[in-house]
């Protein structure tokens, strides 16, 4: 069967079934469409294609299982965080309040992915003041122009490839004002040890990320959560501001909302953010407007 890398490479290579996993706490659509990953696509046969770095997998739901087809079994087992028991997390978060019970029930199929840190830095710089469809288009243009060939399409470009690309050429990919940010950050990453960030606590890692061009507070928190697996952060965008004012209003200024939620949820803040984000997008103001 032909596979399609968004709009780029067609291949007839058939992937093996690497493993399957219960869909009780692993929903393909919820996990891919909750704003943490941009390189995915629904294929004509109903499967979902997922790209990470130079790795590729296809997913499908069948008989209460998620089947994962890939040549990189260990990579994607770790990528989808399948060693973590999300039933325990859902039970703990659901006990916090009625609204968190509803949010956790809505989003319990979401898993926080173990994504490549370099890819997350560039992807979330692109995400600033942008919408998901346009973010995906820009990223795929970058991959097509700057990524290395793989059997299943283009890999995500390296920092070296982005740094070598003229700023004007980056702009022509649709990056807009982010072109200079991508270029400057790519040059910085060429001489930067990303392990530095893994050794810092979340507060100090956030300060370090804010020194990267194009990384503001919300983007830094997204990188911490989706690239460094820091559960004690709470990225705030328009959706989460609506959540706060609808269900948690305490009179905080917008700039204080993230800290409020981090203090409220502690080490579960990141996962609570994902549950609330998905709950608000799915149900909005049709849900009870109270928190008890």
N, C-alpha and C positions, 0 to 999 in steps of 0.2 A: 504494500500500500504506500502511496506517495505521502511523504511528510513535507510540511511547509513551514519554513522558518519565517513566520510573520509575512514577509513579502519577498524574501530573498532566496534561500537555497532549497531546491527540491532534491529529495533523495529517496531511493527505494530500499534503503537499509532497514532491516527489521530488528527491533529491539527485543531482548529477552525479558521475560517477567522476572524481575529481580527479587521482589518480595510483595506481600500484601499486609494490610494492617486494618484493624477494626475501624469502621467509620463512626463509631460512637463519639469519639473525641478527635476526629480528623475529617473535616469537611473540605473537599478540594476547593470549591467555589469560595467559601467563606475565608479560607486561608489565603488564597491568591488575590482576592478582591478587597481585602481590608486595608490596603494602602502601604503594605510593607515591601512589596516586590512589584517590579514593572515588566520584567522579561518573561511573560507568559502569554499563551494564546489558546483559545478553544479551537480544536481541529474539526474538520468536517465529519469525522466519525464519532464525535462526542468526547474524545479524549482531550486532555489539556497538556500542552507542551510547556515545559519549564526549562529555562536556561539560567545557569549560574556559572560565572567565569567562562571556562571552556567546556563545561559539563552540560549534559542534556538528559532530560527524562520526560516520559509521558505518563499521565495518570488517568485512571478511570475508576468510577464507582460501580461495584457489582456485588449483589448479594450480601450487603452489610460490610463490605470490605473496600478498601482503597487499594487497587492494584498499581504498582509502580514498575514501569518498564524502563530499564536503563542498563548501560554498560558499566556504570559507576555505583554499584550497590552500596558500598560503605559510605561514599560521599553523600548520597541522597538519604540514607538512613539517618545520618547525622544532620543533614540539611533540614529535614522535616522534624527534627527534635524528637525522634521516636523512642528514645530511652527515658523520656520524661512522662510521668503519670499525671496527665491533665485532669483526671477524675478527682484527684486530691485537691488540685488547685481550684477547680470549679466548686467543689463542696465548701472550701474555705472562703472563697470570694462570695458565694451565694449567701453565706451566713451573715454577711456584713450589714445588709439592709434590704428592704423589699426591692428597691430599684436595682441593686447589684444582683439580686437573685434573678430578676427579669433579664438584665443585660448578660449575665453569665449563661443563662439558658439560651438566649438568642445566639451568643457567639461561642458556645462551648466547642464547636468544631474548629475554631481558629487555633493554629499552633504558631508560636513565635519561631521564625525560621533562623537557622544558623547560616547567615549569609557572609559573603566575602567582604571584608572591611573596605578595601579599596573601591570595589564596585559600589558599596553603599555611600561612600563619601561623594563620589561623582554623581551618582543617581539622585541623591538628595540635594545637592547643589542645584541640579537641574530642576528639582521639584519646587523650588521656592517660587511662590506667586504663580503657580502653574496648575493645570488640571491633568488628570491621570492620562487621558488619551494623548494629549500633547507631549507629556513626559515620555510616554512609551515611544512615540514617533521620533522624538529627538534622540533617545537612547538607541533606537534601532538604526537610525541614520549614522550615528557615531560608530556603532558596531560594524555596519556595512563598510564604512570608509576606513576605519582604523583597526578593526579587530582582525585577528588571525583566523585563517580558515580552519574549520573542524569538519568532521564527517557529517555534522548535523546543522551546519550554518556557521555564522561568525561568532567568535568568542568576544567577550567584553574586552575593550581595548585596555592595554596596560597604561600605567602612568607615563612610561617612556614614550609610547605612541602618541598620547594626547599632548605631551610636552613638545614633541617634534612637529606637531601640526600647527601651522600658522593661525594666529587668532582670527584672521579674516575667514579662513577656511572653516573654523569652528562656528563662526557666526552664520555661514552659509548653510549649516546643518540645522538652523532654526533655533540655536541656543540663545539668541538675542543678547541682552546685556551680560548674560552669564558666561559669554565667551572668554572674557578676561579672567573671570574667577576660575574657570576650568583650567585655563592655561597656567595661571599662577600656582594653583594647587597642585597640578601635575608636576611642575618644576620642583615644588617643595617636597613632594613625595619621593622624588628620585633620590634625594639625600636624607630622607627621614626614616627612622626605624619605627614602624607602626606598632611594634611590640611595646614601645614606650607607653602607648595608650592602655594596653592590657595590664600594665603594672600599676597604673594610677587608680585611685578611687574615682567614683563617678563625678564628684565635684571637680577634682583636679583635671580629669580627662575632659570634662566639658570646657573648662577654661582653655585647655590646650587646643581643642577643636575650634574654639572661637577665634584662634589666631590664624586659621586657614581662611583664605579669601573666599567669600561667598557663603560662609557658614555663620548663620545667626543662631539665636537661642533655640528656635523650634527645629531647625535643621540639625543642630548639634544633638538635641535630645533624640531625634530620629536615628542618627548615626549610633548613638549610645545604645539605643534599644535594639535596633535591627542589625547593627554591625558588630556591637560589642556585648550584646546580651545583658545589658544592665537593666534589671527589673525595677530599679528604684528611681526611674525617670518617667515623666509624663508629658510627652509632646502635646502642645495645645495649638489647634488650628481653629477655623471657623466652626467646624462641627463640635469640637469640644467646648468652645465658648457657649454654644447653644445648650449643650449638656449641663454645664455649670449653672447657667441662668435658669434653666428649666427645672432642675432637680436638686441643686446643691447651693443655691444662692445664699451667700453670706456677706455680700457687700464688698467683695474684693475687686480691685482693679484688674483689668485683663492681664497685666504683667505679673500679677500675683497668683493667678489661677493654677499654674503648673506647680508652684510650691505648695499651695493648699492641698492639691490632690496627692502630691508626694508625701506630705505629712499625714494625710488621711489613710493612704493605702500602703505606705512603706515599701517593702520589697516586692509587693504585688502590683505596684503602681503601673508598670508598663503593660501587664496583661489586662488590668482593669481598664486602662486607656483603650486597648483594642476592643474589649467587650462593649464599652460605652460608645466608642466611635461607630461600631457596626450596628449597635442597637439604635442609635440616633438616626443613622442613615436609613435603616430599615423601617422604623416606626415613627420617628419624629415626635411631633406633639400629640399623636394619637394615644400615647402612653400616659399613665397617671403622672400628673405634674406635682408629685409630692415625694418627699423622702422622710421616712420615719425611723 
